[in-house]
Amino acid sequence: MRNPLANFIKHYHLKHHFSKDGGRFGVSSPVWDWVFSTDPGRG
């Protein structure tokens, strides 16, 4: 994807499905993971 935002959302969504880290409950947006501190990348 050429659009950086769309590329970020695509990768974030794929990590939601295929990462063994857990978290990423925002599915296609990290906003709720930031609010509830469930993003494993921001730990």
mmCIF entry with sequence, helices, sheets and N, C-alpha, C, O atoms, coordinates in Angstrom:
data_MODEL
# 
_entry.id   MODEL 
# 
_entity.id                         1 
_entity.type                       polymer 
_entity.pdbx_number_of_molecules   1 
# 
_entity_poly.entity_id                      1 
_entity_poly.type                           'polypeptide(L)' 
_entity_poly.nstd_linkage                   no 
_entity_poly.nstd_monomer                   no 
_entity_poly.pdbx_seq_one_letter_code       MRNPLANFIKHYHLKHHFSKDGGRFGVSSPVWDWVFSTDPGRG 
_entity_poly.pdbx_seq_one_letter_code_can   MRNPLANFIKHYHLKHHFSKDGGRFGVSSPVWDWVFSTDPGRG 
_entity_poly.pdbx_strand_id                 A 
# 
loop_
_entity_poly_seq.entity_id 
_entity_poly_seq.num 
_entity_poly_seq.mon_id 
_entity_poly_seq.hetero 
1 1  MET n 
1 2  ARG n 
1 3  ASN n 
1 4  PRO n 
1 5  LEU n 
1 6  ALA n 
1 7  ASN n 
1 8  PHE n 
1 9  ILE n 
1 10 LYS n 
1 11 HIS n 
1 12 TYR n 
1 13 HIS n 
1 14 LEU n 
1 15 LYS n 
1 16 HIS n 
1 17 HIS n 
1 18 PHE n 
1 19 SER n 
1 20 LYS n 
1 21 ASP n 
1 22 GLY n 
1 23 GLY n 
1 24 ARG n 
1 25 PHE n 
1 26 GLY n 
1 27 VAL n 
1 28 SER n 
1 29 SER n 
1 30 PRO n 
1 31 VAL n 
1 32 TRP n 
1 33 ASP n 
1 34 TRP n 
1 35 VAL n 
1 36 PHE n 
1 37 SER n 
1 38 THR n 
1 39 ASP n 
1 40 PRO n 
1 41 GLY n 
1 42 ARG n 
1 43 GLY n 
# 
_struct_asym.id          A 
_struct_asym.entity_id   1 
# 
loop_
_struct_conf.conf_type_id 
_struct_conf.id 
_struct_conf.pdbx_PDB_helix_id 
_struct_conf.beg_label_comp_id 
_struct_conf.beg_label_asym_id 
_struct_conf.beg_label_seq_id 
_struct_conf.pdbx_beg_PDB_ins_code 
_struct_conf.end_label_comp_id 
_struct_conf.end_label_asym_id 
_struct_conf.end_label_seq_id 
_struct_conf.pdbx_end_PDB_ins_code 
_struct_conf.beg_auth_comp_id 
_struct_conf.beg_auth_asym_id 
_struct_conf.beg_auth_seq_id 
_struct_conf.end_auth_comp_id 
_struct_conf.end_auth_asym_id 
_struct_conf.end_auth_seq_id 
_struct_conf.pdbx_PDB_helix_class 
_struct_conf.details 
_struct_conf.pdbx_PDB_helix_length 
HELX_P HELX_P1 AA1 PRO A 4  ? PHE A 18 ? PRO A 4  PHE A 18 1 ? 15 
HELX_P HELX_P2 AA2 VAL A 31 ? PHE A 36 ? VAL A 31 PHE A 36 1 ? 6  
HELX_P HELX_P3 AA3 PRO A 40 ? ARG A 42 ? PRO A 40 ARG A 42 5 ? 3  
# 
_struct_conf_type.id          HELX_P 
_struct_conf_type.criteria    ? 
_struct_conf_type.reference   ? 
# 
loop_
_atom_site.group_PDB 
_atom_site.id 
_atom_site.type_symbol 
_atom_site.label_atom_id 
_atom_site.label_alt_id 
_atom_site.label_comp_id 
_atom_site.label_asym_id 
_atom_site.label_entity_id 
_atom_site.label_seq_id 
_atom_site.pdbx_PDB_ins_code 
_atom_site.Cartn_x 
_atom_site.Cartn_y 
_atom_site.Cartn_z 
_atom_site.occupancy 
_atom_site.B_iso_or_equiv 
_atom_site.pdbx_formal_charge 
_atom_site.auth_seq_id 
_atom_site.auth_comp_id 
_atom_site.auth_asym_id 
_atom_site.auth_atom_id 
_atom_site.pdbx_PDB_model_num 
ATOM 1   N N  . MET A 1 1  ? 0.840  -1.180  0.000  1.00 0.00 ? 1  MET A N  1 
ATOM 2   C CA . MET A 1 1  ? 0.000  0.000   0.000  1.00 0.00 ? 1  MET A CA 1 
ATOM 3   C C  . MET A 1 1  ? 0.882  1.239   0.000  1.00 0.00 ? 1  MET A C  1 
ATOM 4   O O  . MET A 1 1  ? 1.938  1.272   0.632  1.00 0.00 ? 1  MET A O  1 
ATOM 5   N N  . ARG A 1 2  ? 0.441  2.221   -0.697 1.00 0.00 ? 2  ARG A N  1 
ATOM 6   C CA . ARG A 1 2  ? 1.226  3.457   -0.789 1.00 0.00 ? 2  ARG A CA 1 
ATOM 7   C C  . ARG A 1 2  ? 0.882  4.449   0.310  1.00 0.00 ? 2  ARG A C  1 
ATOM 8   O O  . ARG A 1 2  ? 1.727  5.252   0.707  1.00 0.00 ? 2  ARG A O  1 
ATOM 9   N N  . ASN A 1 3  ? -0.323 4.403   0.795  1.00 0.00 ? 3  ASN A N  1 
ATOM 10  C CA . ASN A 1 3  ? -0.743 5.322   1.847  1.00 0.00 ? 3  ASN A CA 1 
ATOM 11  C C  . ASN A 1 3  ? -0.170 4.848   3.182  1.00 0.00 ? 3  ASN A C  1 
ATOM 12  O O  . ASN A 1 3  ? -0.471 3.734   3.609  1.00 0.00 ? 3  ASN A O  1 
ATOM 13  N N  . PRO A 1 4  ? 0.655  5.671   3.857  1.00 0.00 ? 4  PRO A N  1 
ATOM 14  C CA . PRO A 1 4  ? 1.280  5.232   5.106  1.00 0.00 ? 4  PRO A CA 1 
ATOM 15  C C  . PRO A 1 4  ? 0.265  4.879   6.206  1.00 0.00 ? 4  PRO A C  1 
ATOM 16  O O  . PRO A 1 4  ? 0.488  3.940   6.970  1.00 0.00 ? 4  PRO A O  1 
ATOM 17  N N  . LEU A 1 5  ? -0.828 5.615   6.289  1.00 0.00 ? 5  LEU A N  1 
ATOM 18  C CA . LEU A 1 5  ? -1.840 5.324   7.314  1.00 0.00 ? 5  LEU A CA 1 
ATOM 19  C C  . LEU A 1 5  ? -2.525 3.992   7.026  1.00 0.00 ? 5  LEU A C  1 
ATOM 20  O O  . LEU A 1 5  ? -2.723 3.182   7.931  1.00 0.00 ? 5  LEU A O  1 
ATOM 21  N N  . ALA A 1 6  ? -2.883 3.772   5.775  1.00 0.00 ? 6  ALA A N  1 
ATOM 22  C CA . ALA A 1 6  ? -3.523 2.500   5.407  1.00 0.00 ? 6  ALA A CA 1 
ATOM 23  C C  . ALA A 1 6  ? -2.566 1.335   5.637  1.00 0.00 ? 6  ALA A C  1 
ATOM 24  O O  . ALA A 1 6  ? -2.988 0.262   6.069  1.00 0.00 ? 6  ALA A O  1 
ATOM 25  N N  . ASN A 1 7  ? -1.291 1.538   5.354  1.00 0.00 ? 7  ASN A N  1 
ATOM 26  C CA . ASN A 1 7  ? -0.288 0.502   5.571  1.00 0.00 ? 7  ASN A CA 1 
ATOM 27  C C  . ASN A 1 7  ? -0.158 0.181   7.061  1.00 0.00 ? 7  ASN A C  1 
ATOM 28  O O  . ASN A 1 7  ? -0.059 -0.986  7.440  1.00 0.00 ? 7  ASN A O  1 
ATOM 29  N N  . PHE A 1 8  ? -0.156 1.211   7.898  1.00 0.00 ? 8  PHE A N  1 
ATOM 30  C CA . PHE A 1 8  ? -0.089 1.016   9.343  1.00 0.00 ? 8  PHE A CA 1 
ATOM 31  C C  . PHE A 1 8  ? -1.296 0.216   9.839  1.00 0.00 ? 8  PHE A C  1 
ATOM 32  O O  . PHE A 1 8  ? -1.146 -0.733  10.609 1.00 0.00 ? 8  PHE A O  1 
ATOM 33  N N  . ILE A 1 9  ? -2.489 0.606   9.395  1.00 0.00 ? 9  ILE A N  1 
ATOM 34  C CA . ILE A 1 9  ? -3.716 -0.075  9.831  1.00 0.00 ? 9  ILE A CA 1 
ATOM 35  C C  . ILE A 1 9  ? -3.711 -1.528  9.370  1.00 0.00 ? 9  ILE A C  1 
ATOM 36  O O  . ILE A 1 9  ? -4.119 -2.419  10.116 1.00 0.00 ? 9  ILE A O  1 
ATOM 37  N N  . LYS A 1 10 ? -3.258 -1.769  8.158  1.00 0.00 ? 10 LYS A N  1 
ATOM 38  C CA . LYS A 1 10 ? -3.190 -3.140  7.640  1.00 0.00 ? 10 LYS A CA 1 
ATOM 39  C C  . LYS A 1 10 ? -2.279 -3.994  8.512  1.00 0.00 ? 10 LYS A C  1 
ATOM 40  O O  . LYS A 1 10 ? -2.657 -5.097  8.908  1.00 0.00 ? 10 LYS A O  1 
ATOM 41  N N  . HIS A 1 11 ? -1.087 -3.497  8.814  1.00 0.00 ? 11 HIS A N  1 
ATOM 42  C CA . HIS A 1 11 ? -0.151 -4.263  9.633  1.00 0.00 ? 11 HIS A CA 1 
ATOM 43  C C  . HIS A 1 11 ? -0.663 -4.432  11.064 1.00 0.00 ? 11 HIS A C  1 
ATOM 44  O O  . HIS A 1 11 ? -0.492 -5.493  11.665 1.00 0.00 ? 11 HIS A O  1 
ATOM 45  N N  . TYR A 1 12 ? -1.283 -3.399  11.605 1.00 0.00 ? 12 TYR A N  1 
ATOM 46  C CA . TYR A 1 12 ? -1.843 -3.486  12.953 1.00 0.00 ? 12 TYR A CA 1 
ATOM 47  C C  . TYR A 1 12 ? -2.929 -4.561  13.007 1.00 0.00 ? 12 TYR A C  1 
ATOM 48  O O  . TYR A 1 12 ? -2.989 -5.341  13.957 1.00 0.00 ? 12 TYR A O  1 
ATOM 49  N N  . HIS A 1 13 ? -3.780 -4.598  11.992 1.00 0.00 ? 13 HIS A N  1 
ATOM 50  C CA . HIS A 1 13 ? -4.858 -5.580  11.938 1.00 0.00 ? 13 HIS A CA 1 
ATOM 51  C C  . HIS A 1 13 ? -4.292 -7.000  11.807 1.00 0.00 ? 13 HIS A C  1 
ATOM 52  O O  . HIS A 1 13 ? -4.780 -7.924  12.458 1.00 0.00 ? 13 HIS A O  1 
ATOM 53  N N  . LEU A 1 14 ? -3.270 -7.174  10.972 1.00 0.00 ? 14 LEU A N  1 
ATOM 54  C CA . LEU A 1 14 ? -2.666 -8.498  10.820 1.00 0.00 ? 14 LEU A CA 1 
ATOM 55  C C  . LEU A 1 14 ? -2.007 -8.956  12.118 1.00 0.00 ? 14 LEU A C  1 
ATOM 56  O O  . LEU A 1 14 ? -2.050 -10.140 12.451 1.00 0.00 ? 14 LEU A O  1 
ATOM 57  N N  . LYS A 1 15 ? -1.400 -8.028  12.849 1.00 0.00 ? 15 LYS A N  1 
ATOM 58  C CA . LYS A 1 15 ? -0.816 -8.391  14.142 1.00 0.00 ? 15 LYS A CA 1 
ATOM 59  C C  . LYS A 1 15 ? -1.911 -8.810  15.126 1.00 0.00 ? 15 LYS A C  1 
ATOM 60  O O  . LYS A 1 15 ? -1.690 -9.678  15.971 1.00 0.00 ? 15 LYS A O  1 
ATOM 61  N N  . HIS A 1 16 ? -3.079 -8.199  15.018 1.00 0.00 ? 16 HIS A N  1 
ATOM 62  C CA . HIS A 1 16 ? -4.216 -8.575  15.863 1.00 0.00 ? 16 HIS A CA 1 
ATOM 63  C C  . HIS A 1 16 ? -4.548 -10.057 15.672 1.00 0.00 ? 16 HIS A C  1 
ATOM 64  O O  . HIS A 1 16 ? -4.859 -10.760 16.634 1.00 0.00 ? 16 HIS A O  1 
ATOM 65  N N  . HIS A 1 17 ? -4.477 -10.523 14.420 1.00 0.00 ? 17 HIS A N  1 
ATOM 66  C CA . HIS A 1 17 ? -4.840 -11.908 14.127 1.00 0.00 ? 17 HIS A CA 1 
ATOM 67  C C  . HIS A 1 17 ? -3.707 -12.896 14.346 1.00 0.00 ? 17 HIS A C  1 
ATOM 68  O O  . HIS A 1 17 ? -3.947 -14.014 14.802 1.00 0.00 ? 17 HIS A O  1 
ATOM 69  N N  . PHE A 1 18 ? -2.476 -12.507 14.030 1.00 0.00 ? 18 PHE A N  1 
ATOM 70  C CA . PHE A 1 18 ? -1.407 -13.485 13.948 1.00 0.00 ? 18 PHE A CA 1 
ATOM 71  C C  . PHE A 1 18 ? -0.312 -13.347 14.997 1.00 0.00 ? 18 PHE A C  1 
ATOM 72  O O  . PHE A 1 18 ? 0.601  -14.173 15.017 1.00 0.00 ? 18 PHE A O  1 
ATOM 73  N N  . SER A 1 19 ? -0.358 -12.347 15.864 1.00 0.00 ? 19 SER A N  1 
ATOM 74  C CA . SER A 1 19 ? 0.668  -12.177 16.885 1.00 0.00 ? 19 SER A CA 1 
ATOM 75  C C  . SER A 1 19 ? 0.344  -13.033 18.105 1.00 0.00 ? 19 SER A C  1 
ATOM 76  O O  . SER A 1 19 ? -0.818 -13.166 18.492 1.00 0.00 ? 19 SER A O  1 
ATOM 77  N N  . LYS A 1 20 ? 1.362  -13.601 18.696 1.00 0.00 ? 20 LYS A N  1 
ATOM 78  C CA . LYS A 1 20 ? 1.176  -14.389 19.913 1.00 0.00 ? 20 LYS A CA 1 
ATOM 79  C C  . LYS A 1 20 ? 1.364  -13.547 21.164 1.00 0.00 ? 20 LYS A C  1 
ATOM 80  O O  . LYS A 1 20 ? 1.339  -14.074 22.276 1.00 0.00 ? 20 LYS A O  1 
ATOM 81  N N  . ASP A 1 21 ? 1.553  -12.236 20.992 1.00 0.00 ? 21 ASP A N  1 
ATOM 82  C CA . ASP A 1 21 ? 1.771  -11.327 22.117 1.00 0.00 ? 21 ASP A CA 1 
ATOM 83  C C  . ASP A 1 21 ? 0.488  -10.999 22.866 1.00 0.00 ? 21 ASP A C  1 
ATOM 84  O O  . ASP A 1 21 ? 0.546  -10.558 24.014 1.00 0.00 ? 21 ASP A O  1 
ATOM 85  N N  . GLY A 1 22 ? -0.661 -11.203 22.248 1.00 0.00 ? 22 GLY A N  1 
ATOM 86  C CA . GLY A 1 22 ? -1.923 -10.805 22.856 1.00 0.00 ? 22 GLY A CA 1 
ATOM 87  C C  . GLY A 1 22 ? -2.151 -9.327  22.638 1.00 0.00 ? 22 GLY A C  1 
ATOM 88  O O  . GLY A 1 22 ? -1.393 -8.674  21.920 1.00 0.00 ? 22 GLY A O  1 
ATOM 89  N N  . GLY A 1 23 ? -3.181 -8.803  23.249 1.00 0.00 ? 23 GLY A N  1 
ATOM 90  C CA . GLY A 1 23 ? -3.483 -7.385  23.095 1.00 0.00 ? 23 GLY A CA 1 
ATOM 91  C C  . GLY A 1 23 ? -4.010 -7.066  21.721 1.00 0.00 ? 23 GLY A C  1 
ATOM 92  O O  . GLY A 1 23 ? -4.538 -7.927  21.017 1.00 0.00 ? 23 GLY A O  1 
ATOM 93  N N  . ARG A 1 24 ? -3.856 -5.813  21.352 1.00 0.00 ? 24 ARG A N  1 
ATOM 94  C CA . ARG A 1 24 ? -4.332 -5.300  20.068 1.00 0.00 ? 24 ARG A CA 1 
ATOM 95  C C  . ARG A 1 24 ? -5.827 -5.555  19.881 1.00 0.00 ? 24 ARG A C  1 
ATOM 96  O O  . ARG A 1 24 ? -6.256 -6.101  18.865 1.00 0.00 ? 24 ARG A O  1 
ATOM 97  N N  . PHE A 1 25 ? -6.593 -5.155  20.863 1.00 0.00 ? 25 PHE A N  1 
ATOM 98  C CA . PHE A 1 25 ? -8.037 -5.353  20.810 1.00 0.00 ? 25 PHE A CA 1 
ATOM 99  C C  . PHE A 1 25 ? -8.726 -4.289  19.974 1.00 0.00 ? 25 PHE A C  1 
ATOM 100 O O  . PHE A 1 25 ? -9.914 -4.409  19.676 1.00 0.00 ? 25 PHE A O  1 
ATOM 101 N N  . GLY A 1 26 ? -7.996 -3.250  19.595 1.00 0.00 ? 26 GLY A N  1 
ATOM 102 C CA . GLY A 1 26 ? -8.560 -2.219  18.741 1.00 0.00 ? 26 GLY A CA 1 
ATOM 103 C C  . GLY A 1 26 ? -8.775 -2.700  17.319 1.00 0.00 ? 26 GLY A C  1 
ATOM 104 O O  . GLY A 1 26 ? -9.425 -2.005  16.539 1.00 0.00 ? 26 GLY A O  1 
ATOM 105 N N  . VAL A 1 27 ? -8.261 -3.849  16.956 1.00 0.00 ? 27 VAL A N  1 
ATOM 106 C CA . VAL A 1 27 ? -8.382 -4.515  15.663 1.00 0.00 ? 27 VAL A CA 1 
ATOM 107 C C  . VAL A 1 27 ? -7.774 -3.675  14.542 1.00 0.00 ? 27 VAL A C  1 
ATOM 108 O O  . VAL A 1 27 ? -6.740 -4.060  13.996 1.00 0.00 ? 27 VAL A O  1 
ATOM 109 N N  . SER A 1 28 ? -8.363 -2.569  14.185 1.00 0.00 ? 28 SER A N  1 
ATOM 110 C CA . SER A 1 28 ? -7.812 -1.762  13.096 1.00 0.00 ? 28 SER A CA 1 
ATOM 111 C C  . SER A 1 28 ? -7.434 -0.358  13.544 1.00 0.00 ? 28 SER A C  1 
ATOM 112 O O  . SER A 1 28 ? -7.078 0.484   12.719 1.00 0.00 ? 28 SER A O  1 
ATOM 113 N N  . SER A 1 29 ? -7.507 -0.107  14.822 1.00 0.00 ? 29 SER A N  1 
ATOM 114 C CA . SER A 1 29 ? -7.127 1.194   15.354 1.00 0.00 ? 29 SER A CA 1 
ATOM 115 C C  . SER A 1 29 ? -6.500 0.997   16.729 1.00 0.00 ? 29 SER A C  1 
ATOM 116 O O  . SER A 1 29 ? -7.071 0.313   17.579 1.00 0.00 ? 29 SER A O  1 
ATOM 117 N N  . PRO A 1 30 ? -5.339 1.586   16.952 1.00 0.00 ? 30 PRO A N  1 
ATOM 118 C CA . PRO A 1 30 ? -4.670 1.408   18.236 1.00 0.00 ? 30 PRO A CA 1 
ATOM 119 C C  . PRO A 1 30 ? -5.229 2.273   19.364 1.00 0.00 ? 30 PRO A C  1 
ATOM 120 O O  . PRO A 1 30 ? -4.743 2.196   20.492 1.00 0.00 ? 30 PRO A O  1 
ATOM 121 N N  . VAL A 1 31 ? -6.230 3.086   19.082 1.00 0.00 ? 31 VAL A N  1 
ATOM 122 C CA . VAL A 1 31 ? -6.725 4.039   20.078 1.00 0.00 ? 31 VAL A CA 1 
ATOM 123 C C  . VAL A 1 31 ? -7.133 3.351   21.378 1.00 0.00 ? 31 VAL A C  1 
ATOM 124 O O  . VAL A 1 31 ? -6.703 3.769   22.453 1.00 0.00 ? 31 VAL A O  1 
ATOM 125 N N  . TRP A 1 32 ? -7.942 2.318   21.300 1.00 0.00 ? 32 TRP A N  1 
ATOM 126 C CA . TRP A 1 32 ? -8.416 1.674   22.528 1.00 0.00 ? 32 TRP A CA 1 
ATOM 127 C C  . TRP A 1 32 ? -7.304 0.909   23.224 1.00 0.00 ? 32 TRP A C  1 
ATOM 128 O O  . TRP A 1 32 ? -7.317 0.774   24.448 1.00 0.00 ? 32 TRP A O  1 
ATOM 129 N N  . ASP A 1 33 ? -6.351 0.411   22.468 1.00 0.00 ? 33 ASP A N  1 
ATOM 130 C CA . ASP A 1 33 ? -5.208 -0.245  23.096 1.00 0.00 ? 33 ASP A CA 1 
ATOM 131 C C  . ASP A 1 33 ? -4.348 0.767   23.847 1.00 0.00 ? 33 ASP A C  1 
ATOM 132 O O  . ASP A 1 33 ? -3.759 0.432   24.874 1.00 0.00 ? 33 ASP A O  1 
ATOM 133 N N  . TRP A 1 34 ? -4.269 1.985   23.352 1.00 0.00 ? 34 TRP A N  1 
ATOM 134 C CA . TRP A 1 34 ? -3.534 3.034   24.079 1.00 0.00 ? 34 TRP A CA 1 
ATOM 135 C C  . TRP A 1 34 ? -4.296 3.423   25.341 1.00 0.00 ? 34 TRP A C  1 
ATOM 136 O O  . TRP A 1 34 ? -3.698 3.610   26.400 1.00 0.00 ? 34 TRP A O  1 
ATOM 137 N N  . VAL A 1 35 ? -5.621 3.544   25.225 1.00 0.00 ? 35 VAL A N  1 
ATOM 138 C CA . VAL A 1 35 ? -6.441 3.945   26.374 1.00 0.00 ? 35 VAL A CA 1 
ATOM 139 C C  . VAL A 1 35 ? -6.346 2.901   27.504 1.00 0.00 ? 35 VAL A C  1 
ATOM 140 O O  . VAL A 1 35 ? -6.190 3.257   28.672 1.00 0.00 ? 35 VAL A O  1 
ATOM 141 N N  . PHE A 1 36 ? -6.441 1.620   27.146 1.00 0.00 ? 36 PHE A N  1 
ATOM 142 C CA . PHE A 1 36 ? -6.468 0.565   28.152 1.00 0.00 ? 36 PHE A CA 1 
ATOM 143 C C  . PHE A 1 36 ? -5.116 -0.138  28.346 1.00 0.00 ? 36 PHE A C  1 
ATOM 144 O O  . PHE A 1 36 ? -5.023 -1.130  29.069 1.00 0.00 ? 36 PHE A O  1 
ATOM 145 N N  . SER A 1 37 ? -4.070 0.388   27.692 1.00 0.00 ? 37 SER A N  1 
ATOM 146 C CA . SER A 1 37 ? -2.706 -0.162  27.820 1.00 0.00 ? 37 SER A CA 1 
ATOM 147 C C  . SER A 1 37 ? -2.654 -1.647  27.492 1.00 0.00 ? 37 SER A C  1 
ATOM 148 O O  . SER A 1 37 ? -2.046 -2.425  28.227 1.00 0.00 ? 37 SER A O  1 
ATOM 149 N N  . THR A 1 38 ? -3.289 -2.045  26.392 1.00 0.00 ? 38 THR A N  1 
ATOM 150 C CA . THR A 1 38 ? -3.274 -3.446  25.983 1.00 0.00 ? 38 THR A CA 1 
ATOM 151 C C  . THR A 1 38 ? -2.421 -3.685  24.738 1.00 0.00 ? 38 THR A C  1 
ATOM 152 O O  . THR A 1 38 ? -2.401 -4.796  24.208 1.00 0.00 ? 38 THR A O  1 
ATOM 153 N N  . ASP A 1 39 ? -1.727 -2.667  24.274 1.00 0.00 ? 39 ASP A N  1 
ATOM 154 C CA . ASP A 1 39 ? -0.849 -2.824  23.120 1.00 0.00 ? 39 ASP A CA 1 
ATOM 155 C C  . ASP A 1 39 ? 0.499  -3.309  23.587 1.00 0.00 ? 39 ASP A C  1 
ATOM 156 O O  . ASP A 1 39 ? 1.191  -2.580  24.297 1.00 0.00 ? 39 ASP A O  1 
ATOM 157 N N  . PRO A 1 40 ? 0.908  -4.522  23.215 1.00 0.00 ? 40 PRO A N  1 
ATOM 158 C CA . PRO A 1 40 ? 2.171  -5.062  23.681 1.00 0.00 ? 40 PRO A CA 1 
ATOM 159 C C  . PRO A 1 40 ? 3.379  -4.252  23.235 1.00 0.00 ? 40 PRO A C  1 
ATOM 160 O O  . PRO A 1 40 ? 4.440  -4.341  23.852 1.00 0.00 ? 40 PRO A O  1 
ATOM 161 N N  . GLY A 1 41 ? 3.239  -3.474  22.187 1.00 0.00 ? 41 GLY A N  1 
ATOM 162 C CA . GLY A 1 41 ? 4.345  -2.644  21.701 1.00 0.00 ? 41 GLY A CA 1 
ATOM 163 C C  . GLY A 1 41 ? 4.591  -1.408  22.542 1.00 0.00 ? 41 GLY A C  1 
ATOM 164 O O  . GLY A 1 41 ? 5.630  -0.764  22.399 1.00 0.00 ? 41 GLY A O  1 
ATOM 165 N N  . ARG A 1 42 ? 3.666  -1.067  23.410 1.00 0.00 ? 42 ARG A N  1 
ATOM 166 C CA . ARG A 1 42 ? 3.800  0.147   24.236 1.00 0.00 ? 42 ARG A CA 1 
ATOM 167 C C  . ARG A 1 42 ? 3.923  -0.216  25.702 1.00 0.00 ? 42 ARG A C  1 
ATOM 168 O O  . ARG A 1 42 ? 3.314  0.425   26.559 1.00 0.00 ? 42 ARG A O  1 
ATOM 169 N N  . GLY A 1 43 ? 4.690  -1.214  25.985 1.00 0.00 ? 43 GLY A N  1 
ATOM 170 C CA . GLY A 1 43 ? 4.694  -1.754  27.273 1.00 0.00 ? 43 GLY A CA 1 
ATOM 171 C C  . GLY A 1 43 ? 5.531  -1.337  28.331 1.00 0.00 ? 43 GLY A C  1 
ATOM 172 O O  . GLY A 1 43 ? 5.453  -1.882  29.431 1.00 0.00 ? 43 GLY A O  1 
# 
